[in-house]
Amino acid sequence: MSNGAEIAIATAGITHLFIKIFTTMKTDDKLITRVELAARLGVSPSTIYNYQRWNWIRFHRVGPRLVRYVESEVRKDLANQSTIAE
């Protein structure tokens, strides 16, 4: 198999996984980007990255470097995090 064919198969697998995740989620559980999430929460994208790094929020890896978030999950995680800190 050539390199191009291997890349096409890998890309098709990632696309299939993304479609499977996306179609099984509820409408209000839409996957959003770090920038979208930051805007909705009123923080910077780097803050979202830090929350992810510190394991304060859930995230969904939909590719080797592609990460998405569900706003309702993140809000719950941050609410739990604030009660732990008290």
N, C-alpha and C positions, 0 to 999 in steps of 0.2 A: 504494500500500500504506500502511495506517495505521501509526502508531507502535507500537501494540499488536501488530500482526501481525509487524512487523520484530523486535520484542523476542522474540516467541514463536519465530521462525525462528532467531534468534541463540542463544537458550537451548537449542533443540532441537539445534543444531549442537554446542554445548559438551557437552551430555548425551551425544550420539552419540560424540564424541571420548573422553570419560571412559569410557564403556562399552567402546569399542574398546581403549583402553589397559588397562583393568582386566581384560578377558577374555583378553587375550593374555599376561598376566603369569603366572608360576608362583605357586603357592599361597604359598610362602615369600617371594615378592617383592611382597607386598601394599603398596599405597600407604597411608601413614600420615601423620597430621598432625604439625606441629611439636611440639605438646604431648606427643603419644604418643612421638615420637622422643626428646625430651628426657628423659622419664621412663625410657625403656629404656636410655639412655646415662648417666643419672645427672647430667645437666647442666640448666641452666635453658633455657627456650624462647628467651630473648634470646641465649644462646650459640649455639644452632642458627641463629638469624637471622644472627649475625655470621659464622659459618662459611659460610653461603650467600653473604653479601655479599662475603666475601673469596675466593670461588670455591674453597673448600677441599672442599666436598661437592657432589655432584650433587643436583639437585632436578627435579621435574616440574611444570610449570605446566599446570594443568588448567582454567584459566579466566583471565580478565584479572588477577585478584588472588589466585587460589586456587592454593596451592603444596602439593605432597605429596612425600613422601620414601620411598625403599625402604631399609629398615634395613641389609640386606646391602651395598648400594652405599655407603652412608654409612660403615659400618665399614671397608670397603676403602679408601675415600678418606682417612679419618682415619689409618689405618695407613700409607698412602703419605705422608701429610703429615708424620707423625712421623719417618719415615726421611729425608725431605728436610731437616728441621730439624736433624738430627744432623750 
